[in-house]
Amino acid sequence: MPVEYLTPRIEDRAGEPVRAHLRRLMADGVTIVDPRNTSIDPRATIGADTFIYPMTVIDGPAKIGANCQIGPLALVRGAVTLPDF
């Protein structure tokens, strides 16, 4: 029986398709723990090795640096800038 490996930065745990902008962020090194329960505005930029936890909403052109942790249950609204951690 072949073993299937799941790349958590590209697919969610259920293997369901992820919205295109979330896929782009994950391919760029952002870890979105639960893509089905996370909302990220396509205008937002997020640095590599940042973790976005479940029930997080990023609404607007936010700029989030690398190595950050956002959430769970966080709301980032507007043109907020969070530096690298």
C-alpha positions in Angstrom: 0.0 0.0 0.0 1.6 3.3 -1.0 2.2 6.0 1.6 0.7 9.4 0.9 2.5 12.4 2.4 0.7 15.6 3.2 2.5 18.9 2.9 0.8 21.0 5.6 1.9 24.3 4.1 0.2 23.4 0.8 -2.9 21.3 1.7 -5.0 21.3 4.8 -5.3 18.1 6.8 -8.4 16.9 5.0 -6.7 17.4 1.6 -9.3 19.8 0.5 -8.5 22.5 -2.0 -7.4 25.8 -0.5 -8.2 29.2 -1.9 -5.5 30.4 -4.3 -4.2 33.2 -2.2 -3.8 30.9 0.8 -2.0 28.4 -1.3 0.4 31.2 -2.5 1.1 32.2 1.1 1.7 28.6 2.2 4.0 28.0 -0.8 5.9 31.1 0.3 6.5 29.5 3.8 3.5 30.7 5.8 1.9 28.0 7.9 -1.8 28.3 8.0 -2.9 25.8 10.6 -6.5 25.5 9.6 -7.1 27.1 6.1 -10.8 26.2 6.2 -11.3 28.4 9.3 -9.0 31.2 8.4 -9.7 34.3 6.3 -6.9 36.3 4.8 -7.5 39.3 2.5 -5.6 38.8 -0.8 -4.0 42.2 -0.3 -2.2 41.1 2.8 1.5 40.3 2.8 2.9 37.8 5.3 6.5 36.9 5.9 8.0 33.4 5.8 7.8 31.1 8.8 4.8 33.0 10.3 2.1 30.8 11.8 -1.6 31.8 11.3 -3.7 29.9 13.8 -7.4 28.9 13.4 -10.3 31.4 13.4 -8.0 34.3 12.4 -9.2 37.1 10.1 -6.8 39.3 8.3 -8.9 42.0 6.6 -7.2 44.6 4.5 -3.7 45.3 3.2 -1.9 44.2 6.4 1.8 43.7 6.3 2.9 40.9 8.7 6.6 40.2 9.1 8.5 36.9 9.2 8.5 34.5 12.2 5.3 35.9 13.7 2.4 34.0 15.3 -1.1 35.4 14.7 -4.1 33.9 16.5 -6.0 31.9 17.3 -9.2 34.0 17.3 -7.3 37.2 16.1 -8.6 40.0 14.0 -6.1 42.1 12.1 -7.9 44.9 10.2 -6.7 47.6 7.9 -3.3 48.7 6.9 -1.6 47.3 10.0 2.2 46.7 9.9 3.7 44.0 12.2 7.5 43.8 12.1 9.5 40.6 11.9 9.7 38.8 15.2 
